[in-house]
């Protein structure tokens, strides 16, 4: 389900699977119209089948064919050249039929699902067949293009943290089955009906923060853009670095020994230089994850003091809680300020996401379509294109005339 039709005004989305979709007043039409200017079989939208690898997101060919008797198909306000003529469609194109005031925007909104590397070959083959039937994409790695994470049992893993940082939605495999079972031009299945099993064991303590996210998914890609990270343990780096990068952390250093100290000092110098050259955002805080050896902190002092920002010892648990909640204060409240730099101010880096904290009433009104957040339509967007074209106006005028008489659309990662 990569292509869809978005009804202007209502925002209702109709997903287009590979194959043919009929538009008209007929009972068999998948996109139904009631206006008398629309023929029973007015038009046909054809979506090509994707034959490439499922881990490569690529647009399928899509075109529209005019089958109307008199009403015409309008693409971006221009009437079709004639009956039976196929025209290619593109993301953002506007479609209207006859003089029906209802218009549709063609949108490319692919569903990209990431699955666990632990799945057996037979399970992957089954998911691949379902994905092709649904017109979805499937990948083992979590990428910026991913929209959903296929997971049967929720667990705090690097992939889940990346999913949350990018605003993706964790779903069970039943979601993909529901997509494959959808008829063409149906709405996508609600992700809330296909949630994985709840967190268990030690991970259960994160359940409140995760529940808030699931109620209102939103990316955290800028959450840590002004937080510089220095790892004191290699294990912490290997576990958290990717999720932190997805959360916006551009400066991530590793300093676990005296041997690494000179390299870390040089990388801090380069980062500071990048700030002066406007290539990197100024630090608002420095996090030592999960802490720092006092002798190493003393050695880094010469580079840290000029930053004039709080330096903090932030545990693995605090980092996870901060990403899940979308609020740096969640991480800061359980962290300790180190005797370097400035004290922690009350408003330091107030990068918070109120909607995930249940503070924004609009969060509950946000509608999700198959896990991909529907962008708010700008009221003025393409307003002129929604007005009747001269040809449509002529059709409208003819509609109101009496019937005639019978005749013949980075500073590098540090």
Secondary structure by P-SEA (a helix, b strand, c coil): ccbbbbcccccbbbbbccbbbbbcccccccccccccccccccbbbbbbbbcccccbbbbcccbbbbccccccccccccccccccbbbbbccbbbbbcccccbbbbbbbbbbbbbbbccccaaaaaaaaaaaaaacbbbbccccccccccccccccccaaaaaaaaabbbbbcaaaaaaaaaccccccccccccccccccccccccaaaaaaaaaabbbbcccccccbbbbbccaaaaaccaaaaaaacccbbbbbccccaaaaaaaaaaaaaaaaaaccccccccccccccccaaaaaaaaaaaaaacbbbbbccaaaaaaaaaaccaaaaaaacccccccccccccccccccccccccccccccccccccccccccccccccccccccaaaaaaaaaaacccccccccccccc
